Amino acid sequence: MFTLAHISDVHLGPLPKLTFLELLSKRITGYVNWHRNRGKHLFGNTLERLLEEIVKAHPSHLAITGDLVNLAADVEMDAAAQWLHAFHQPRDVSVVPGNHDAYVPGALDRAIQLWKPWMSGDEPRDDGHLFPYLRVRDNIALIGISTATATPPFMASGFFGPNQARRFERLLRETSARGFFRVVMIHHPPIRGATSNYKRMIGIRRFHAAMHMDGAELVLHGHTHLNTTYWIEGRTGRVPVVGIAAGSQSFGGKKPPAAYNLFHIGGERGRWTLRRERFGLGSDNETFARETEDMLLGA
Ligand SMILES: [Fe+2]
C-alpha cells in the first residue's frame, strides 16, 4: 500500500515588508488585497499543525500543488526554500509551481533555481525541459505539470500550452506502457467552470485530450482553496480530479479551513484501488478530524 499525502496553497507568511521598487509591479495590487483579505485568515500556526498531523500519518510521499508564497518577493522565495529543506528528503516531497510562485516576470525562474530538488524528475528530461517531470516511487508515477505564468494585475490564470501538452501525452503513454498508477499534479484545476474566468487555466481542452488518449489514475490540484472532487474521462474510465483547501487557512474565513488528503493506493495494473481520507481543521484551530473517507477507484 502506498500512501500519498496532498496539500496545497500553503502561502507561506507572513508577508514581507517590500521595498518601493518591489511594489512597482503587479505586486502592489496583491499587497493591497492581501492586507484587506487574505492576511486576516491565513497563517497563525495552522500550517505547522497540519504538517505535524501529516508526519504522524507516515505517508510514503507528499505532493504540494503550488502557491508556496504570496507575491514571489526574493525574501519569500528564500523562506520557501528553507521551509522545503525542513522536509529533509526531496525525494519524498514533490512540488509544482502555482500562479503566486510566478507572480511577476522572472519569479518562476527563481523558484526553479531554489526549489528544483523538489520540483524535478528522477532523470533530467532528454529534451531539456523541466515540465512535465516524472518521478517513480514503487509502482506510482508522479507527474508534475507547470501552469504557472506571470499574468497582468487582477489575473490569476494558468497556462498549459501545446508543447507541454505534447510532452505530457508522451509521458502518459510511456508510464501507461510500464503499468504504473499515474498521479498528475497541477496547480490550476483542469476543469471548466471550477474557477472564475480570471483565475482559469488556459489549455483545459488540451489537458482533456491528453487524458482521453492515455488516461491517468488521479489528478491533484490546488488554486481554488476548496475541497472538491471532479471527474474527467480517461482512456479506460473516469479519472478523479481532487482539489484541497489552502494549507494555512484558519477556521472561520470565507474559504474552508486547512485540510489534507491521504490517498491509499493499492492493487496492481488494471485493478488499482484508491481510497481517500480527508482531514480538516476544526473550530478550535488546533485539531484535525477526518471529514471524508471514500473509495475513488476499485471496490
Ligand atoms: Fe493559485
Boltz pocket constraint, residues with backbone or C-beta under 6 A from the ligand:
constraints:
  - pocket:
      binder: B
      contacts: [[A, 67], [A, 98], [A, 99], [A, 100], [A, 156], [A, 187], [A, 222], [A, 223], [A, 224]]
      max_distance: 6.0
